[in-house]
Amino acid sequence: MKIRKVTDYKATGTMILVEMLSPEEAAGSLLATAGKSTQGRIVDIGPGLKAEIDKYGFAVGNRVLLQGTNVPVPKFPDGDNRELVIVDPHTIKCVLVEECCGGGKCKSL
């Protein structure tokens, strides 16, 4: 049986798929830590969480600060080398509001 190539990732249930920022990308923040980054960007939200997402205060595209456990998503040979993790909603501690190119604060994505 031939194993098919993975072409995409989707969060399931009440889980959230987060693309981790590199330490260099997180370096512009006072929340940067030595070594592994604790910041990421939400890529997908599971269908079991979408109905009540408003009470959590984050959305796909938001830059977030994580604390707690996560499940690493395997990297595949043809994919990019970005680290993806699956997290529980309570692992997201805050949304980081980013500065826009012209200064000021960006609106939510």
N, CA, C and O atoms as a printed pandas DataFrame, in Angstrom:
     atom_number atom_name residue_name chain_id  residue_number  x_coord  y_coord  z_coord
0              1         N          MET        A               1    0.845   -1.172    0.000
1              2        CA          MET        A               1    0.000    0.000    0.000
2              3         C          MET        A               1    0.898    1.245    0.000
3              4         O          MET        A               1    1.795    1.374    0.833
4              5         N          LYS        A               2    0.647    2.135   -0.925
5              6        CA          LYS        A               2    1.437    3.357   -1.041
6              7         C          LYS        A               2    0.883    4.432   -0.101
7              8         O          LYS        A               2   -0.321    4.687   -0.070
8              9         N          ILE        A               3    1.776    5.049    0.655
9             10        CA          ILE        A               3    1.384    6.130    1.547
10            11         C          ILE        A               3    1.320    7.422    0.729
11            12         O          ILE        A               3    2.281    7.776    0.046
12            13         N          ARG        A               4    0.203    8.114    0.800
13            14        CA          ARG        A               4    0.034    9.349    0.038
14            15         C          ARG        A               4    0.717   10.516    0.727
15            16         O          ARG        A               4    0.878   10.536    1.948
16            17         N          LYS        A               5    1.107   11.472   -0.070
17            18        CA          LYS        A               5    1.763   12.677    0.411
18            19         C          LYS        A               5    0.769   13.564    1.163
19            20         O          LYS        A               5   -0.362   13.756    0.719
20            21         N          VAL        A               6    1.202   14.095    2.295
21            22        CA          VAL        A               6    0.373   15.027    3.053
22            23         C          VAL        A               6    0.462   16.394    2.387
23            24         O          VAL        A               6    1.556   16.885    2.107
24            25         N          THR        A               7   -0.695   17.006    2.135
25            26        CA          THR        A               7   -0.708   18.291    1.433
26            27         C          THR        A               7   -1.220   19.444    2.279
27            28         O          THR        A               7   -1.057   20.605    1.905
28            29         N          ASP        A               8   -1.842   19.136    3.426
29            30        CA          ASP        A               8   -2.397   20.199    4.254
30            31         C          ASP        A               8   -2.611   19.676    5.667
31            32         O          ASP        A               8   -2.571   18.469    5.904
32            33         N          TYR        A               9   -2.839   20.591    6.603
33            34        CA          TYR        A               9   -3.119   20.247    7.985
34            35         C          TYR        A               9   -4.402   20.946    8.393
35            36         O          TYR        A               9   -4.655   22.074    7.970
36            37         N          LYS        A              10   -5.219   20.287    9.215
37            38        CA          LYS        A              10   -6.446   20.892    9.725
38            39         C          LYS        A              10   -6.578   20.532   11.194
39            40         O          LYS        A              10   -6.317   19.395   11.588
40            41         N          ALA        A              11   -6.981   21.493   11.995
41            42        CA          ALA        A              11   -7.246   21.234   13.401
42            43         C          ALA        A              11   -8.551   20.454   13.521
43            44         O          ALA        A              11   -9.466   20.643   12.720
44            45         N          THR        A              12   -8.636   19.584   14.515
45            46        CA          THR        A              12   -9.853   18.809   14.736
46            47         C          THR        A              12  -10.411   19.099   16.124
47            48         O          THR        A              12   -9.705   19.612   16.992
48            49         N          GLY        A              13  -11.672   18.771   16.322
49            50        CA          GLY        A              13  -12.296   18.940   17.629
50            51         C          GLY        A              13  -12.177   20.362   18.142
51            52         O          GLY        A              13  -12.548   21.309   17.449
52            53         N          THR        A              14  -11.662   20.514   19.348
53            54        CA          THR        A              14  -11.492   21.836   19.951
54            55         C          THR        A              14  -10.017   22.243   19.984
55            56         O          THR        A              14   -9.611   23.064   20.807
56            57         N          MET        A              15   -9.234   21.672   19.096
57            58        CA          MET        A              15   -7.804   21.972   19.054
58            59         C          MET        A              15   -7.506   23.138   18.111
59            60         O          MET        A              15   -8.321   23.486   17.257
60            61         N          ILE        A              16   -6.336   23.729   18.280
61            62        CA          ILE        A              16   -5.905   24.876   17.485
62            63         C          ILE        A              16   -4.542   24.553   16.880
63            64         O          ILE        A              16   -3.652   24.058   17.572
64            65         N          LEU        A              17   -4.385   24.829   15.605
65            66        CA          LEU        A              17   -3.121   24.623   14.912
66            67         C          LEU        A              17   -2.373   25.945   14.880
67            68         O          LEU        A              17   -2.894   26.950   14.396
68            69         N          VAL        A              18   -1.140   25.942   15.399
69            70        CA          VAL        A              18   -0.345   27.161   15.509
70            71         C          VAL        A              18    0.991   26.969   14.791
71            72         O          VAL        A              18    1.669   25.958   14.975
72            73         N          GLU        A              19    1.354   27.952   13.973
73            74        CA          GLU        A              19    2.672   27.977   13.333
74            75         C          GLU        A              19    3.583   28.788   14.253
75            76         O          GLU        A              19    3.344   29.975   14.475
76            77         N          MET        A              20    4.618   28.155   14.782
77            78        CA          MET        A              20    5.502   28.811   15.730
78            79         C          MET        A              20    6.405   29.819   15.016
79            80         O          MET        A              20    6.854   29.587   13.893
80            81         N          LEU        A              21    6.658   30.934   15.687
81            82        CA          LEU        A              21    7.604   31.919   15.176
82            83         C          LEU        A              21    9.008   31.499   15.574
83            84         O          LEU        A              21    9.204   30.886   16.623
84            85         N          SER        A              22    9.965   31.820   14.757
85            86        CA          SER        A              22   11.355   31.528   15.105
86            87         C          SER        A              22   11.792   32.509   16.190
87            88         O          SER        A              22   11.166   33.556   16.354
88            89         N          PRO        A              23   12.854   32.192   16.935
89            90        CA          PRO        A              23   13.345   33.141   17.941
90            91         C          PRO        A              23   13.692   34.503   17.335
91            92         O          PRO        A              23   13.532   35.534   17.989
92            93         N          GLU        A              24   14.167   34.508   16.082
93            94        CA          GLU        A              24   14.509   35.760   15.408
94            95         C          GLU        A              24   13.249   36.588   15.135
95            96         O          GLU        A              24   13.268   37.808   15.296
96            97         N          GLU        A              25   12.157   35.937   14.724
97            98        CA          GLU        A              25   10.910   36.640   14.448
98            99         C          GLU        A              25   10.284   37.188   15.740
99           100         O          GLU        A              25    9.650   38.243   15.730
100          101         N          ALA        A              26   10.464   36.474   16.829
101          102        CA          ALA        A              26    9.910   36.905   18.105
102          103         C          ALA        A              26   10.819   37.913   18.803
103          104         O          ALA        A              26   10.427   38.498   19.813
104          105         N          ALA        A              27   12.017   38.122   18.283
105          106        CA          ALA        A              27   13.005   38.973   18.940
106          107         C          ALA        A              27   12.572   40.427   19.055
107          108         O          ALA        A              27   13.082   41.140   19.920
108          109         N          GLY        A              28   11.667   40.886   18.232
109          110        CA          GLY        A              28   11.209   42.265   18.302
110          111         C          GLY        A              28   10.276   42.518   19.471
111          112         O          GLY        A              28    9.745   43.618   19.621
112          113         N          SER        A              29   10.080   41.516   20.287
113          114        CA          SER        A              29    9.144   41.610   21.400
114          115         C          SER        A              29    9.883   41.469   22.718
115          116         O          SER        A              29   10.873   40.742   22.804
116          117         N          LEU        A              30    9.411   42.156   23.737
117          118        CA          LEU        A              30    9.980   41.984   25.073
118          119         C          LEU        A              30    9.642   40.606   25.633
119          120         O          LEU        A              30   10.186   40.198   26.659
120          121         N          LEU        A              31    8.743   39.892   24.956
121          122        CA          LEU        A              31    8.346   38.559   25.395
122          123         C          LEU        A              31    9.235   37.472   24.804
123          124         O          LEU        A              31    8.966   36.285   24.990
124          125         N          ALA        A              32   10.293   37.864   24.092
125          126        CA          ALA        A              32   11.204   36.892   23.494
126          127         C          ALA        A              32   11.987   36.180   24.584
127          128         O          ALA        A              32   12.367   36.779   25.589
128          129         N          THR        A              33   12.221   34.902   24.368
129          130        CA          THR        A              33   13.006   34.114   25.310
130          131         C          THR        A              33   14.189   33.499   24.577
131          132         O          THR        A              33   14.167   33.362   23.354
132          133         N          ALA        A              34   15.206   33.135   25.317
133          134        CA          ALA        A              34   16.370   32.490   24.708
134          135         C          ALA        A              34   15.963   31.101   24.227
135          136         O          ALA        A              34   15.232   30.383   24.911
136          137         N          GLY        A              35   16.440   30.739   23.055
137          138        CA          GLY        A              35   16.158   29.399   22.536
138          139         C          GLY        A              35   14.824   29.317   21.823
139          140         O          GLY        A              35   14.582   30.043   20.859
140          141         N          LYS        A              36   13.964   28.440   22.293
141          142        CA          LYS        A              36   12.696   28.167   21.626
142          143         C          LYS        A              36   11.681   29.301   21.853
143          144         O          LYS        A              36   11.535   29.809   22.965
144          145         N          SER        A              37   10.995   29.677   20.789
145          146        CA          SER        A              37    9.995   30.742   20.859
146          147         C          SER        A              37    8.725   30.245   21.541
147          148         O          SER        A              37    8.364   29.073   21.430
148          149         N          THR        A              38    8.056   31.148   22.244
149          150        CA          THR        A              38    6.754   30.851   22.850
150          151         C          THR        A              38    5.645   31.604   22.114
151          152         O          THR        A              38    4.512   31.693   22.587
152          153         N          GLN        A              39    6.002   32.144   20.942
153          154        CA          GLN        A              39    5.026   32.895   20.146
154          155         C          GLN        A              39    4.736   32.157   18.850
155          156         O          GLN        A              39    5.596   31.474   18.294
156          157         N          GLY        A              40    3.495   32.312   18.380
157          158        CA          GLY        A              40    3.109   31.691   17.126
158          159         C          GLY        A              40    1.945   32.432   16.508
159          160         O          GLY        A              40    1.439   33.409   17.060
160          161         N          ARG        A              41    1.530   31.944   15.346
161          162        CA          ARG        A              41    0.398   32.525   14.639
162          163         C          ARG        A              41   -0.637   31.423   14.423
163          164         O          ARG        A              41   -0.298   30.330   13.968
164          165         N          ILE        A              42   -1.899   31.709   14.748
165          166        CA          ILE        A              42   -2.963   30.712   14.597
166          167         C          ILE        A              42   -3.212   30.462   13.115
167          168         O          ILE        A              42   -3.456   31.388   12.341
168          169         N          VAL        A              43   -3.144   29.186   12.740
169          170        CA          VAL        A              43   -3.333   28.772   11.350
170          171         C          VAL        A              43   -4.736   28.210   11.125
171          172         O          VAL        A              43   -5.344   28.444   10.082
172          173         N          ASP        A              44   -5.244   27.467   12.110
173          174        CA          ASP        A              44   -6.564   26.848   11.957
174          175         C          ASP        A              44   -7.165   26.599   13.336
175          176         O          ASP        A              44   -6.453   26.375   14.315
176          177         N          ILE        A              45   -8.488   26.644   13.386
177          178        CA          ILE        A              45   -9.231   26.379   14.616
178          179         C          ILE        A              45  -10.184   25.233   14.340
179          180         O          ILE        A              45  -10.908   25.241   13.345
180          181         N          GLY        A              46  -10.182   24.237   15.234
181          182        CA          GLY        A              46  -11.028   23.060   15.051
182          183         C          GLY        A              46  -12.507   23.389   15.021
183          184         O          GLY        A              46  -12.934   24.379   15.616
184          185         N          PRO        A              47  -13.302   22.566   14.330
185          186        CA          PRO        A              47  -14.732   22.841   14.177
186          187         C          PRO        A              47  -15.504   22.835   15.493
187          188         O          PRO        A              47  -16.533   23.503   15.594
188          189         N          GLY        A              48  -15.042   22.109   16.492
189          190        CA          GLY        A              48  -15.724   22.067   17.775
190          191         C          GLY        A              48  -15.561   23.339   18.586
191          192         O          GLY        A              48  -16.266   23.542   19.575
192          193         N          LEU        A              49  -14.638   24.195   18.176
193          194        CA          LEU        A              49  -14.369   25.441   18.897
194          195         C          LEU        A              49  -14.934   26.656   18.166
195          196         O          LEU        A              49  -15.143   27.706   18.775
196          197         N          LYS        A              50  -15.178   26.520   16.877
197          198        CA          LYS        A              50  -15.612   27.668   16.072
198          199         C          LYS        A              50  -16.917   28.279   16.550
199          200         O          LYS        A              50  -17.088   29.495   16.462
200          201         N          ALA        A              51  -17.839   27.473   17.053
201          202        CA          ALA        A              51  -19.137   27.992   17.505
202          203         C          ALA        A              51  -19.000   28.898   18.730
203          204         O          ALA        A              51  -19.826   29.787   18.937
204          205         N          GLU        A              52  -17.969   28.679   19.539
205          206        CA          GLU        A              52  -17.810   29.477   20.755
206          207         C          GLU        A              52  -16.514   30.281   20.767
207          208         O          GLU        A              52  -16.029   30.666   21.830
208          209         N          ILE        A              53  -15.958   30.532   19.596
209          210        CA          ILE        A              53  -14.660   31.204   19.503
210          211         C          ILE        A              53  -14.692   32.628   20.063
211          212         O          ILE        A              53  -13.672   33.110   20.556
212          213         N          ASP        A              54  -15.816   33.299   19.999
213          214        CA          ASP        A              54  -15.906   34.677   20.495
214          215         C          ASP        A              54  -15.537   34.797   21.969
215          216         O          ASP        A              54  -14.968   35.808   22.380
216          217         N          LYS        A              55  -15.850   33.787   22.763
217          218        CA          LYS        A              55  -15.541   33.874   24.189
218          219         C          LYS        A              55  -14.047   33.755   24.475
219          220         O          LYS        A              55  -13.601   34.110   25.566
220          221         N          TYR        A              56  -13.270   33.263   23.515
221          222        CA          TYR        A              56  -11.827   33.135   23.713
222          223         C          TYR        A              56  -11.050   34.374   23.286
223          224         O          TYR        A              56   -9.980   34.640   23.835
224          225         N          GLY        A              57  -11.551   35.127   22.338
225          226        CA          GLY        A              57  -10.908   36.382   21.955
226          227         C          GLY        A              57   -9.745   36.265   20.989
227          228         O          GLY        A              57   -8.933   37.186   20.899
228          229         N          PHE        A              58   -9.640   35.176   20.275
229          230        CA          PHE        A              58   -8.609   35.060   19.245
230          231         C          PHE        A              58   -9.217   34.486   17.977
231          232         O          PHE        A              58  -10.324   33.947   17.987
232          233         N          ALA        A              59   -8.462   34.613   16.872
233          234        CA          ALA        A              59   -8.951   34.165   15.572
234          235         C          ALA        A              59   -7.774   33.695   14.723
235          236         O          ALA        A              59   -6.615   33.924   15.072
236          237         N          VAL        A              60   -8.077   33.041   13.615
237          238        CA          VAL        A              60   -7.044   32.629   12.667
238          239         C          VAL        A              60   -6.292   33.876   12.213
239          240         O          VAL        A              60   -6.902   34.894   11.885
240          241         N          GLY        A              61   -4.973   33.789   12.198
241          242        CA          GLY        A              61   -4.127   34.901   11.793
242          243         C          GLY        A              61   -3.543   35.681   12.958
243          244         O          GLY        A              61   -2.562   36.403   12.780
244          245         N          ASN        A              62   -4.128   35.552   14.162
245          246        CA          ASN        A              62   -3.613   36.277   15.327
246          247         C          ASN        A              62   -2.249   35.738   15.759
247          248         O          ASN        A              62   -1.990   34.536   15.716
248          249         N          ARG        A              63   -1.392   36.659   16.173
249          250        CA          ARG        A              63   -0.121   36.299   16.801
250          251         C          ARG        A              63   -0.405   36.125   18.284
251          252         O          ARG        A              63   -1.004   36.995   18.917
252          253         N          VAL        A              64    0.034   34.982   18.842
253          254        CA          VAL        A              64   -0.327   34.656   20.211
254          255         C          VAL        A              64    0.887   34.235   21.037
255          256         O          VAL        A              64    1.923   33.842   20.500
256          257         N          LEU        A              65    0.731   34.330   22.348
257          258        CA          LEU        A              65    1.728   33.878   23.308
258          259         C          LEU        A              65    1.225   32.575   23.909
259          260         O          LEU        A              65    0.091   32.495   24.381
260          261         N          LEU        A              66    2.076   31.555   23.888
261          262        CA          LEU        A              66    1.696   30.231   24.373
262          263         C          LEU        A              66    2.434   29.877   25.647
263          264         O          LEU        A              66    3.587   30.264   25.839
264          265         N          GLN        A              67    1.762   29.141   26.515
265          266        CA          GLN        A              67    2.403   28.569   27.685
266          267         C          GLN        A              67    1.709   27.254   27.989
267          268         O          GLN        A              67    0.486   27.210   28.127
268          269         N          GLY        A              68    2.476   26.194   28.094
269          270        CA          GLY        A              68    1.901   24.884   28.386
270          271         C          GLY        A              68    2.355   23.858   27.369
271          272         O          GLY        A              68    3.333   24.056   26.648
272          273         N          THR        A              69    1.631   22.770   27.328
273          274        CA          THR        A              69    2.022   21.665   26.448
274          275         C          THR        A              69    1.431   21.835   25.057
275          276         O          THR        A              69    0.413   22.499   24.861
276          277         N          ASN        A              70    2.108   21.209   24.099
277          278        CA          ASN        A              70    1.616   21.188   22.725
278          279         C          ASN        A              70    2.024   19.870   22.088
279          280         O          ASN        A              70    2.888   19.158   22.599
280          281         N          VAL        A              71    1.393   19.558   20.970
281          282        CA          VAL        A              71    1.714   18.355   20.211
282          283         C          VAL        A              71    2.363   18.804   18.911
283          284         O          VAL        A              71    1.720   19.483   18.110
284          285         N          PRO        A              72    3.631   18.440   18.679
285          286        CA          PRO        A              72    4.284   18.844   17.430
286          287         C          PRO        A              72    3.681   18.104   16.234
287          288         O          PRO        A              72    3.378   16.913   16.313
288          289         N          VAL        A              73    3.515   18.821   15.142
289          290        CA          VAL        A              73    3.034   18.224   13.898
290          291         C          VAL        A              73    4.260   17.773   13.115
291          292         O          VAL        A              73    5.203   18.547   12.951
292          293         N          PRO        A              74    4.262   16.521   12.624
293          294        CA          PRO        A              74    5.438   16.034   11.895
294          295         C          PRO        A              74    5.742   16.882   10.665
295          296         O          PRO        A              74    4.838   17.366    9.984
296          297         N          LYS        A              75    7.036   17.052   10.395
297          298        CA          LYS        A              75    7.456   17.751    9.182
298          299         C          LYS        A              75    7.596   16.722    8.076
299          300         O          LYS        A              75    8.025   15.593    8.313
300          301         N          PHE        A              76    7.235   17.116    6.877
301          302        CA          PHE        A              76    7.322   16.224    5.745
302          303         C          PHE        A              76    8.332   16.763    4.750
303          304         O          PHE        A              76    8.522   17.976    4.656
304          305         N          PRO        A              77    8.995   15.865    3.993
305          306        CA          PRO        A              77   10.108   16.274    3.126
306          307         C          PRO        A              77    9.808   17.425    2.177
307          308         O          PRO        A              77   10.681   18.264    1.953
308          309         N          ASP        A              78    8.607   17.497    1.611
309          310        CA          ASP        A              78    8.303   18.532    0.628
310          311         C          ASP        A              78    7.711   19.796    1.248
311          312         O          ASP        A              78    7.488   20.779    0.541
312          313         N          GLY        A              79    7.458   19.785    2.544
313          314        CA          GLY        A              79    6.857   20.951    3.203
314          315         C          GLY        A              79    7.921   21.969    3.572
315          316         O          GLY        A              79    9.118   21.721    3.426
316          317         N          ASP        A              80    7.462   23.121    4.054
317          318        CA          ASP        A              80    8.443   24.098    4.529
318          319         C          ASP        A              80    8.921   23.656    5.911
319          320         O          ASP        A              80    8.387   22.699    6.471
320          321         N          ASN        A              81    9.884   24.316    6.443
321          322        CA          ASN        A              81   10.458   23.912    7.720
322          323         C          ASN        A              81    9.865   24.640    8.917
323          324         O          ASN        A              81   10.463   24.642    9.992
324          325         N          ARG        A              82    8.700   25.258    8.750
325          326        CA          ARG        A              82    8.054   25.944    9.861
326          327         C          ARG        A              82    7.558   24.907   10.858
327          328         O          ARG        A              82    7.026   23.865   10.475
328          329         N          GLU        A              83    7.738   25.205   12.144
329          330        CA          GLU        A              83    7.268   24.311   13.191
330          331         C          GLU        A              83    5.782   24.556   13.428
331          332         O          GLU        A              83    5.367   25.681   13.708
332          333         N          LEU        A              84    4.986   23.493   13.313
333          334        CA          LEU        A              84    3.558   23.556   13.585
334          335         C          LEU        A              84    3.271   22.743   14.838
335          336         O          LEU        A              84    3.839   21.668   15.032
336          337         N          VAL        A              85    2.393   23.254   15.680
337          338        CA          VAL        A              85    1.997   22.535   16.889
338          339         C          VAL        A              85    0.484   22.591   17.042
339          340         O          VAL        A              85   -0.174   23.498   16.532
340          341         N          ILE        A              86   -0.047   21.617   17.745
341          342        CA          ILE        A              86   -1.464   21.581   18.069
342          343         C          ILE        A              86   -1.579   21.909   19.550
343          344         O          ILE        A              86   -0.897   21.312   20.383
344          345         N          VAL        A              87   -2.449   22.863   19.871
345          346        CA          VAL        A              87   -2.599   23.288   21.263
346          347         C          VAL        A              87   -4.067   23.311   21.674
347          348         O          VAL        A              87   -4.968   23.395   20.840
348          349         N          ASP        A              88   -4.274   23.234   22.968
349          350        CA          ASP        A              88   -5.578   23.400   23.580
350          351         C          ASP        A              88   -5.830   24.905   23.705
351          352         O          ASP        A              88   -4.872   25.659   23.872
352          353         N          PRO        A              89   -7.078   25.371   23.631
353          354        CA          PRO        A              89   -7.343   26.814   23.737
354          355         C          PRO        A              89   -6.748   27.477   24.975
355          356         O          PRO        A              89   -6.355   28.642   24.926
356          357         N          HIS        A              90   -6.682   26.750   26.071
357          358        CA          HIS        A              90   -6.179   27.336   27.318
358          359         C          HIS        A              90   -4.658   27.508   27.319
359          360         O          HIS        A              90   -4.106   28.120   28.233
360          361         N          THR        A              91   -3.981   26.974   26.306
361          362        CA          THR        A              91   -2.542   27.160   26.154
362          363         C          THR        A              91   -2.237   28.565   25.640
363          364         O          THR        A              91   -1.142   29.084   25.860
364          365         N          ILE        A              92   -3.201   29.181   24.957
365          366        CA          ILE        A              92   -3.027   30.534   24.437
366          367         C          ILE        A              92   -3.301   31.516   25.568
367          368         O          ILE        A              92   -4.420   31.604   26.071
368          369         N          LYS        A              93   -2.267   32.252   25.960
369          370        CA          LYS        A              93   -2.370   33.154   27.109
370          371         C          LYS        A              93   -2.758   34.567   26.723
371          372         O          LYS        A              93   -3.390   35.267   27.514
372          373         N          CYS        A              94   -2.392   35.011   25.508
373          374        CA          CYS        A              94   -2.822   36.336   25.057
374          375         C          CYS        A              94   -2.603   36.479   23.561
375          376         O          CYS        A              94   -1.829   35.738   22.954
376          377         N          VAL        A              95   -3.300   37.448   22.979
377          378        CA          VAL        A              95   -3.100   37.841   21.584
378          379         C          VAL        A              95   -2.135   39.018   21.603
379          380         O          VAL        A              95   -2.323   39.969   22.362
380          381         N          LEU        A              96   -1.104   38.953   20.769
381          382        CA          LEU        A              96   -0.117   40.024   20.684
382          383         C          LEU        A              96   -0.526   40.959   19.543
383          384         O          LEU        A              96   -0.554   40.549   18.382
384          385         N          VAL        A              97   -0.838   42.194   19.869
385          386        CA          VAL        A              97   -1.255   43.176   18.869
386          387         C          VAL        A              97   -0.003   43.716   18.199
387          388         O          VAL        A              97    0.896   44.228   18.867
388          389         N          GLU        A              98    0.053   43.603   16.888
389          390        CA          GLU        A              98    1.244   43.993   16.136
390          391         C          GLU        A              98    1.129   45.410   15.593
391          392         O          GLU        A              98    0.039   45.893   15.287
392          393         N          GLU        A              99    2.267   46.053   15.482
393          394        CA          GLU        A              99    2.330   47.382   14.899
394          395         C          GLU        A              99    2.206   47.265   13.394
395          396         O          GLU        A              99    2.774   46.354   12.792
396          397         N          CYS        A             100    1.469   48.178   12.780
397          398        CA          CYS        A             100    1.345   48.210   11.313
398          399         C          CYS        A             100    2.563   48.883   10.699
399          400         O          CYS        A             100    3.344   49.535   11.393
400          401         N          CYS        A             101    2.713   48.722    9.414
401          402        CA          CYS        A             101    3.850   49.322    8.710
402          403         C          CYS        A             101    3.920   50.829    8.890
403          404         O          CYS        A             101    5.017   51.385    8.951
404          405         N          GLY        A             102    2.787   51.500    8.977
405          406        CA          GLY        A             102    2.777   52.932    9.136
406          407         C          GLY        A             102    2.709   53.388   10.582
407          408         O          GLY        A             102    2.402   54.548   10.855
408          409         N          GLY        A             103    2.995   52.482   11.512
409          410        CA          GLY        A             103    2.874   52.810   12.932
410          411         C          GLY        A             103    1.466   52.542   13.403
411          412         O          GLY        A             103    0.617   52.156   12.599
412          413         N          GLY        A             104    1.191   52.731   14.664
413          414        CA          GLY        A             104   -0.124   52.465   15.209
414          415         C          GLY        A             104   -0.357   50.977   15.378
415          416         O          GLY        A             104    0.580   50.186   15.267
416          417         N          LYS        A             105   -1.590   50.588   15.644
417          418        CA          LYS        A             105   -1.920   49.184   15.849
418          419         C          LYS        A             105   -2.694   48.667   14.675
419          420         O          LYS        A             105   -3.518   49.379   14.100
420          421         N          CYS        A             106   -2.433   47.411   14.307
421          422        CA          CYS        A             106   -3.162   46.778   13.219
422          423         C          CYS        A             106   -4.516   46.288   13.714
423          424         O          CYS        A             106   -4.673   45.947   14.886
424          425         N          LYS        A             107   -5.478   46.258   12.827
425          426        CA          LYS        A             107   -6.754   45.652   13.150
426          427         C          LYS        A             107   -6.572   44.144   13.108
427          428         O          LYS        A             107   -5.634   43.651   12.481
428          429         N          SER        A             108   -7.453   43.409   13.764
429          430        CA          SER        A             108   -7.386   41.947   13.746
430          431         C          SER        A             108   -7.458   41.448   12.321
431          432         O          SER        A             108   -8.161   42.005   11.478
432          433         N          LEU        A             109   -6.716   40.387   12.071
433          434        CA          LEU        A             109   -6.707   39.799   10.720
434          435         C          LEU        A             109   -7.961   39.044   10.460
435          436         O          LEU        A             109   -8.131   38.482    9.378
